[in-house]
Amino acid sequence: MRWIKASKDDRTFYGLVEGDRVAEVEGSPFAEYQRSGRMHDLKTIKIEVPVIPPTFYCVGFNYTEHIMKVAARTGQPPNLPTQPDVGQRTNNALIAHGESVIIPHDATDAVQYEGELVAVIGKKAKHLSEEDALSCVLGYTIGNDVSERSWQKSDRTLWRAKSPDTWKPMGPWIETDVDLDALETIVRVNGQETTRFRTNAMLFGVAKYISTITRYITLYPGDVIWMGTDGASPNLKAGDVVDVEITGIGNLVNPFVAEVGG
């Protein structure tokens, strides 16, 4: 099942993607729903962010190659994590498939993408074992964790390096039928492939993170967990278009533009 949030004719609604058509529903994937009987061509609707999460969780340093490349770039010895550590981001940064990432006028040229798998929580969860952890997952979507590397090095927190407005594209929909081991993440800039990796080749997988989080924090329907990235990104500039594909889920495509004014 593929859930989409969309707008058309000044209405926003959830629907089910069926080929190149969308079956509109009354309700949402996080509660009761029923088909409304209204159908739309996918190309005639505006795709929205699939969910605005109650809490926006994120994972850092969850792939070995990414850690090695960061260490090489910063001149630090590589330090693989020994436990799953969890951070948070801000909802102001979320934008939908097709919307523009705005590069602030004072950003350096070290603006980069991070193509990530996103787990979307479907029901309230607390104290889940790793074996049962995936029972609370509704499905998965795609995220682009845009980052400014010089700010990431200089700021004591990641507030500016990770969460400016528009810096967290997410979408285009939520796919519920996912085989994690079969997924591959492929990122293209202006149509040219720049990154490819096995999506589930994580140091700590989705189940481990959910089990760790729910030991201390209750997860709620609509919460999202961004699962980190592998490899390294080229520096991006205004005019670039980034396409994050996760096989079996879809493509998240966003242009990058320069800030006007500010």
C-alpha positions in Angstrom: 0.0 0.0 0.0 1.3 3.4 -0.9 -0.1 6.4 1.0 0.1 9.9 -0.4 -0.8 13.3 1.1 -1.9 15.6 -1.7 -3.7 18.9 -2.4 -6.1 19.8 -5.2 -8.7 22.5 -5.6 -7.8 24.0 -2.2 -8.3 20.7 -0.4 -5.7 18.5 1.2 -6.3 14.8 1.6 -4.8 11.4 2.0 -5.0 8.9 -0.8 -3.8 5.6 -2.1 -1.4 5.6 -5.1 -2.6 3.0 -7.6 -0.4 3.2 -10.7 -0.7 6.7 -12.1 -4.0 7.3 -10.2 -4.8 8.3 -6.6 -7.8 7.0 -4.8 -8.8 9.7 -2.3 -9.8 8.5 1.2 -11.7 10.1 4.1 -9.5 9.8 7.2 -5.8 9.0 7.3 -3.3 6.1 7.5 -2.9 6.9 11.2 -6.6 6.4 12.1 -9.8 5.0 10.5 -10.4 5.7 6.8 -12.6 4.8 3.9 -12.4 5.4 0.2 -14.3 8.4 -0.8 -14.9 7.3 -4.4 -13.0 10.2 -5.8 -10.1 9.4 -8.1 -7.3 11.7 -9.4 -4.6 11.5 -12.0 -1.3 11.6 -10.1 0.0 14.3 -12.4 -2.9 16.6 -11.6 -2.3 16.8 -7.8 0.3 18.6 -5.7 2.2 16.1 -3.5 2.6 17.3 0.1 4.9 16.2 2.9 3.5 12.8 3.7 3.2 13.6 7.5 4.1 16.4 9.8 5.5 14.4 12.7 4.7 15.0 16.3 8.4 14.4 16.9 11.1 14.3 14.2 13.9 11.8 15.2 17.1 11.4 13.4 20.1 9.1 13.4 23.7 10.1 12.8 26.8 8.1 11.9 24.9 4.9 11.1 27.0 3.7 8.1 30.7 2.8 8.1 31.8 4.4 4.9 30.1 7.7 5.8 32.0 7.7 9.1 35.3 7.0 7.4 34.7 9.8 4.9 33.8 12.3 7.6 36.9 11.4 9.5 39.1 11.8 6.4 37.5 15.2 5.7 37.9 16.5 9.2 41.4 15.0 9.9 40.0 13.0 12.8 40.5 9.3 13.5 37.4 7.3 12.6 35.2 6.6 15.6 32.5 4.0 15.0 29.6 4.3 17.5 29.1 1.5 20.0 25.5 2.3 20.7 22.5 3.8 18.7 22.4 7.5 19.5 19.3 9.5 18.7 18.9 13.2 17.8 16.0 15.4 16.7 15.3 17.9 14.0 12.7 20.7 13.5 9.5 20.5 11.4 10.1 24.0 9.9 12.7 22.4 7.7 10.3 19.9 6.1 9.3 20.3 2.4 7.6 18.1 -0.1 8.8 16.3 -3.3 9.3 18.9 -6.0 9.7 21.9 -3.7 12.9 24.0 -3.6 15.7 23.8 -1.0 16.8 27.4 -0.3 20.5 27.9 0.2 21.0 30.9 2.6 23.1 33.7 1.2 25.8 33.3 3.9 26.2 29.5 3.5 29.6 28.3 2.2 30.0 26.0 -0.8 29.9 23.0 1.5 26.2 22.4 1.2 25.6 18.6 0.7 22.8 16.1 0.5 22.3 13.0 2.7 19.8 10.5 1.1 18.1 8.6 3.9 15.5 6.0 4.6 12.7 7.3 6.9 10.6 5.0 9.1 7.1 6.3 9.8 5.5 5.2 13.0 1.9 4.0 12.7 0.9 3.3 16.3 1.8 4.3 19.9 4.7 2.3 21.1 6.6 1.9 24.4 9.1 -0.7 25.7 9.3 -2.7 22.5 11.8 -5.5 22.1 14.0 -5.5 19.1 12.1 -8.5 17.9 8.7 -6.7 18.1 10.0 -3.2 17.2 8.8 -3.2 13.5 5.2 -3.9 14.6 4.7 -0.1 15.2 6.0 0.9 11.8 3.3 2.0 9.3 5.8 2.2 6.4 8.8 4.0 4.9 9.5 7.2 3.0 12.6 9.0 1.7 14.4 12.0 3.3 17.2 14.3 2.1 19.1 15.5 5.2 20.6 18.6 3.6 23.7 19.8 5.6 26.2 22.7 5.7 29.5 21.1 6.6 31.4 24.2 7.7 28.5 25.1 10.1 28.4 21.5 11.2 32.1 21.9 12.3 31.9 25.3 13.9 28.6 25.4 15.7 28.3 23.7 19.1 24.9 22.3 18.1 23.6 21.3 14.6 20.7 23.8 14.6 22.1 25.9 11.7 23.9 23.1 9.9 20.9 20.8 9.7 17.6 22.6 10.2 17.3 25.8 8.2 13.9 26.3 6.5 13.4 23.9 3.5 16.4 21.7 4.4 14.5 18.5 5.1 12.7 17.3 1.9 10.6 14.2 2.7 8.4 12.1 0.5 7.0 11.5 -2.0 4.7 9.0 -0.1 4.7 6.3 2.5 5.2 2.8 1.2 3.9 0.1 3.6 5.1 -3.0 1.7 8.9 -2.9 2.2 11.6 -5.5 2.3 14.4 -3.7 4.1 17.1 -6.0 2.9 16.1 -5.5 -0.8 16.4 -1.7 -0.7 19.2 0.2 -2.5 19.7 4.0 -2.1 20.8 5.8 -5.3 21.4 9.6 -5.4 21.7 11.6 -8.6 22.7 15.3 -9.0 21.5 16.8 -12.3 20.8 13.3 -13.6 24.3 11.9 -12.8 24.7 9.2 -10.2 26.9 10.3 -7.3 26.0 7.8 -4.5 24.8 4.2 -4.3 24.6 1.9 -1.3 22.6 -0.9 0.3 20.0 0.9 2.4 19.9 -1.6 5.2 23.7 -1.9 5.6 23.4 0.1 8.8 25.5 -0.2 11.9 22.2 -0.3 13.9 19.0 -1.1 12.0 15.4 0.3 12.3 14.4 -2.3 14.9 17.3 -1.6 17.1 16.7 2.2 17.1 12.9 1.8 17.8 13.7 -0.6 20.6 16.2 1.9 22.1 14.0 4.9 21.7 10.9 3.2 23.2 12.9 2.2 26.3 12.8 5.8 27.3 10.4 7.7 25.0 6.9 6.8 23.8 6.6 6.9 20.0 3.3 8.2 18.6 1.5 7.8 15.2 3.2 10.1 12.7 6.6 10.2 14.4 9.4 9.7 11.9 12.9 8.4 12.3 15.5 9.3 9.7 18.0 6.5 9.5 21.3 8.1 8.4 23.3 7.9 5.1 26.3 6.3 3.6 29.1 7.6 1.4 29.8 11.3 0.7 28.2 14.0 -1.3 29.6 16.6 -3.7 29.1 20.2 -2.8 25.8 21.5 -4.1 24.9 24.9 -5.6 21.9 26.9 -6.8 20.5 25.3 -9.9 21.4 21.7 -8.9 18.6 19.1 -8.8 19.0 16.2 -6.3 17.1 13.0 -6.9 17.2 10.5 -4.0 15.9 7.1 -5.1 15.2 4.2 -2.7 14.3 1.2 -4.8 10.9 -0.2 -3.9 9.8 3.1 -2.4 10.3 5.9 -5.1 12.1 9.0 -5.9 12.4 12.3 -3.9 13.4 15.1 -6.3 14.1 18.7 -5.2 15.8 21.7 -6.9 18.3 23.8 -5.0 17.9 27.6 -5.3 19.7 30.7 -3.9 18.1 32.7 -1.1 16.6 36.0 -2.3 17.3 38.9 0.1 17.9 38.0 3.7 
